[in-house]
Amino acid sequence: MYYEVHGSGPPAVVMGGWGSYCHGNHHHIPKGLTDRYSVLIFDHRGLCSSDDEPERAPTMALYAQDVAELLDHLGMHSAHVVGLVGMGACIAQELAIRYPAKVRSMVNMNTWAKPDALMTHQLQMLRDVHRQMGWAAFQKLVCLWSFDEDFYLENHARLLGPVGPWRELDGRYEAHARLIDACLSHDTTDRLHLIRAPTLIIHCPLDLVNGPRLTRPIEAAIPGARGLVLDGAAHVVAGRAMRARFAEAVHGFLKDVEAAEAA
């Protein structure tokens, strides 16, 4: 399992979706986080420099076990867990339920407790496009769904192509299919009430895949969870101003958690 640790301070974990914050991509994590924390990032099994075990069924529980064992390996016994862009947030839910002592706090964004019919069909479509039309067609479709229209219009030339987002899946259809299987089978609806870590759920009104219809029930189900609407945010937080607002929300929440602990 490939990992990197950036910054210094108390442990924090940042997890994303079908890509990696490693290999020079750590500038995509919330700005300023490495100034205050030792931030752990890693490659999901089957992506980039992490291998996989094809005989094991891909589930969010398996990915959460990976994170728990990595935290043990690094001596990070309790960490702020920031789960972003879908799958990373699902893993965070499983981690908080199965390994509560390891989760000092949890941020969830662009996520779901169980995929509804719309999301299921969207993920199946992304898988079908990748399999039948190739990675470039998949990348174009997922970019069309993931960025707000102004950002896409201004940046599509650099978004699309072999150095654009989701490049980690180029030539890795089977790994992508396993990630999608884990996303489709994720279901914490009957267990979210078990989460005791201080929790922030960020709602993104322009997210066409994991919008508030999926994130608001999570906020309602986790005892004491705090909700925050990031107006104008789509599936991927992009653009300098939006990224600054997002980072401010995360830092504000973590400061509140630490203040409450010290009180």
Order of alpha helices (4+ residues) and beta strands (2+ residues): beta-beta-alpha-beta-alpha-beta-alpha-beta-alpha-alpha-alpha-alpha-beta-alpha-beta-alpha
